[in-house]
Amino acid sequence: MPALAEVIAALEQAYPPELAESWDAVGLVCGDPAENVDKVLFCVDPVDETVDEAIADGAQLIVAHHPLLLRGVHGVPADSTKGRLVHRLIRAGVALYCAHTNADSASPGVSDALADAIGLTVLGPLDPREDGVTGIGRIGELPAPEPFSAFVERVANALPRTEPGVYGAGDPARPIRRVAVSGGSGDSYLKRATAAGVDAYVTADLRHHPAGEHLAEITEVPALVGVTHWASEWPWCEQASGVVRAAFAGNVDVHVSTRCTDPWTLRATRTEH
């Protein structure tokens, strides 16, 4: 049974902390590096639901994509939302480790997992770092062109169900072959996707004005596929669990949470009379 420090070392080999953005908070949030680990839960969000799941399953470690304490704090009192989670984790003997933008930029990383789920062959990063291999987002290709309407259905069937679902902006008949993807909030890379000459761009948290301005460009621009933030990053959990599974085969039990922690739980459309 490996120590927590050994599990962290395996994760940081796959997702080097130096790849994290300067504003990010990655690494061990709580837990004793000397304690042994035999069960790990992988999830997108470190929230009550996933902490409940880890404790119920007897996991000693949660590996989450999103940081619990992204912004600086001066305390973690138990009567605050995040402080309560920290206290629960410590009392239950559950460590928390977060791999955020380092997992986004790593190769393979979050966007590789999203591309793979959709059925793309990855060609390279959307926004490459100096090494040309790591970086945010991925550019990939489908095995053969398909209409945009079919591609939107492909994305919907590839990702876990959420109430908002998947939405597209573009000509339903447009042939789609070359695609850019970016797990998480990606409308800041719209110009990158256009410059890459892709037919479609899949990302989360597309905002009204950036998307509208993108679609209004005089030159041809990629069609847009919007998904929820959680759904776009959930495929990474299986990828990350594979890192630990491979490093400690037979000695660590890994589990990917299937609890939907997307905040949107209801959807309604106008009823026409």
Order of alpha helices (4+ residues) and beta strands (2+ residues): alpha-beta-beta-alpha-beta-alpha-beta-alpha-alpha-beta-beta-alpha-beta-beta-alpha-beta-alpha-beta-alpha-alpha-beta
